[in-house]
């Protein structure tokens, strides 16, 4: 695995910001790292990049422990923090050369690297400007360029599209998708549609604890076992028999003849609806399961008990 997080814990006095979480990510994978504000996402990312120390547990980058061998591990990481730290008085080329020196790149390697990331991040037309003259979207591109400059195998991106307009968001998404082909990407975002569009897997934390870790397709189905069925009849019916089905938790009318059923054990509930329609001679014309939206699943998994 390119990234291995094992029993990671971070304490601030009696408060557990991160509570014994474990997950991993492999090359070519975009891992969506989700959670509400204060869940511990940024703390985890800062520990993974060596910016913060852990109270206990470990993080390995390409097999290198970030705490025991921080310099070697950091060479493998490209990091874009939530608040993109840039020197506004520097020109783009000047800033990228500066970050190349910090990463101990050789002069020839750095020159080629700067040219590569300027083109890759769409900065060619802006490359002779000072960073302070750039829009928010272009500043984010500069942040991505510095993270990519030394061609690291691991990218850690904390809210990379914050404050961008829809066109800029699409451009940054495209770039992340492109560079992920031969890298491991941990991607934090509050925008559920963005996670659904970009990520292969989702890790969800809440109050410092791991809540879910599953492929994006499985996450979209939720984890409670509950489902929503849309049932349509030719004519309006008495909903009492539907509500009486053992697997049905709730019945609501969308419009005359069309009903939404909140159920447990979707397959059994569908069989029971078909059986009811046949035995009661109800004119059933449609029955389908509806997937919950990412927003609904996120809320369900992170809501207060």
N, C-alpha and C positions, 0 to 999 in steps of 0.2 A: 504494500500500500504506500502511496505517496505521502499521505497524512494519517497518523495514528494517534488518536486522543484516548487516553486510558485513565479512568477514574479521576478526572480532573476536578479539583476543588480549589476555590479561592474564598478566603474569609477576610472580612473587614470587621475586626472585633467579633461580636457575637453573630453578625449577619453573614449568611452564606450567599455570596453573589453567584457562585458556581458550585453545584452540589454533586460531586462524584459522577460527572457525565463521561460517556465513552462513545466514540464513533470513529469511522475511518472513511477515506476517499481514495479512489484510484485514478491513474492516468486516463485522460480523455473524458473525465466525469465532471459535470457541473453540479455541485452540491448546494442546494438552497438551504441556508441557515436562518431559521425563522424564530420569531418569538415577539411578544408584546414589549413595549418600552419597559426597561428595568429587568428584563428576563435573564440577562447575563451574556447576551450575544457579543457585544463589543469587548467585554472583559475576556471572554474566551478567545476572541480573535487577537487581542493584545498579548495574551499569554502565548498563543500559537506563534506569534511573530517575535517573541522574546522581549517585547516592550514591558511586560509585567511578569513578575515571578508567580508561580503557583504556590499555594499552601501545601498541596499534596497532589499526587498523580503526575502524569507525564504527557508530553507531546513530542512525537518523532516526525521529522520532515525528511523524507527519503531515507529513513533508517537512522537519522542522526537526532539524538536527544537535544532539544532546544535549550535546556537548562545546563546540561553537562558540556555541550560543545556549541555555544551560541553563534560564534562567528561562522563556522562551517555550515550550520543549519540556515542561517540568515542569507547565505549566498544562494540558497535554493529557493528563496521566497521573493515574490513581487507583491508589495503591499500598497493598497490604496485605502487609507483610513476614511472614516465618515466625514471628517472635516479636513479636506484636502489641503495639506500644508505646502504652500508655494511661496517662493521669493518673488514678489510682484515687480521689483525693480530689475529683475534679470530678464534677458531675452530668452526665448525658448531654447535655442541651441546652447546658450550659456548655462542655463539651468540643467539641461540634460547632461552636458559635459561634466558639470559639478557632481551630479548624482552618479555618473559613471566612475568618477574618481573615488567617491565614497565606496562604491562596490569593487574598487581595486581592479578596474578594467584596464587593459593595455591601450595605448594611444590609438593604434590602428584598429583594434577591436571596437573601441569606443566610437571612433569616427564612423565606421560602418554601421554600428548599432544605432547611433543617433539618426543617420539617414534612413535606416530601416523603420524605426518606430515613428518618425515624422510622417513617412508615407503611410504606414499601417494605420495610424490614428487620425489621418486626414488633416494634418497640420501644415501641409506644404504651402498653402497660400498665406498662412499666418506666421510662418516660421521666423520672419524677420521682425516680429513685433515683441514688445515687452509683455510679460505675462499679465501685468496690470491693465493692459489695453484690451485683453481678451474678454469675451462673454463667459458666462458661467459654464456653458456647454463646452467651449474650447478649453477652459481651465481644467475641466474634468478629463478631457482628452490628454492634456499635458500630464495630469496625474497618472493616467493609465500608461502613457508613454514611459514615464520614469519607472513604473512598476515592471514594464516589459523590457526595458533597455538591456539588462544583463541576461535576457533570455532564460528566466528561471523556470523550473519545472512545475512550480506551485504558485498560484495566484490567490491572494486573499483580498477580497473586495468588500468593503463595509459600506453599504448604502451608496453604490457608485452613481445612481441616477437621481439622487436627492436634488430637488430644485430645478430640474431640467424641464424644458417644454416637451410636448409629445414627439416632435421631430427629432430632438436631441436624444430622447430616451430610446427611440428606435435605432438610431445610429450607434449608441453605446451598446445596446443589446446585440446588434449585428457584429460588432467588434469582439465582444466577449465570446459569442458563439464561434467566431472564426478562430480565435486564438486558443480556444479550449480543445481543439482537435488533438494537440500533442502535449497538453498540460492538464494539471488538476486544478480546478477552480472551486473555491469556497465563496459563495455569493450571498450576502445578506441584503434583505429588502423587506419593506413593509407592503409592497405592492404585489398583491396575490396574483394578478394577471401576468405580471412580469416573471414571477417564479414559475408559473404554469408554462409560460412560453419558452423559458430558458433551461430549466433545471431537469436533470435526470433523476435526482433523488432529493428527498427533503428530510432535514433534521429539524425538529421543533422542540424548543425548550421554553419553560415557563417557571418563573421564580427559581431559576438556577438549575432546575431538574429537567432531564430528558423526558419528553412526552411522547414523541414519535420519531421513528427512523425507518423510512420505507421508500420504495420507488415512487415516482411521481404518479404513475397510473393507479397504484394502490392507495396512495394518499387521497386521491380525488374521490375515493369511495368511502372515506371516513374510517373510523375505527370503533364505533359503538355497536355495530351490527344493525343499527336502524336504517331504514330506507324510506323513500317517498314514492308512492305509486299514484299514477294518474289514471283514473277509471272513467270511461265515458259510456253513457247509455243513450239510446234514441230519445228517451223521454225522462223527465225528472222522476226520481224514485224516493221512497221512504228510506232514509239513511240508517235507521235503527238496526236492520239486519247486518249492514256493513260494520257498524260500530260493535256489534255483538261478536264478530269474528275474533277468536282468541289472539291472533297475531296482530290485530289492528289496535294501535294506541290512540289514534285521533283521526277524525273525519271532518273535512271542511269542504264546503261547496264553492267551486270556482265560478260556475255559472250553471243555469238549469241543465241538469243531466250530466254535468261534468264535476267530478269530485277528486280531492287530493286526500290520500290516505297515508298517514305516518305509521309505519309498521315495523315490527321486528321479524326477522327471518323472512326475507323478501320472497323466496321461492314458495314457502309454505303459505304465505299470505296470498300470493297470486293463485295458487291452486284452490284455496278456500273461496276466493272471489268467483272463479270460474264455476266451482261447484254450486255456490249460492245462486248464480245467474241461471244455471241449468235447471236446478231443482225448483226455483221460484219463477221460472219463465220470464226472467228479466232480459230486456233487449240490449245485451252488452255489445258495444261496437268497438271498444278500444281499451287496452290495458297495457301500460308501460311503466317501467321504473325510471325515475328521474334522478340524475346524479346531483348531489349537493354541490354548490359553488365552493371555491377555495375559501372565500370569505366566511361562509357558513361553517365550514369544517374548522377553520382557524378559531372562530369564535367559540365553537362547541368544545374544542380541546383545551382552550385557555381560559374559559370563563370561570368566575369564582364559584366555588361549591356552595 
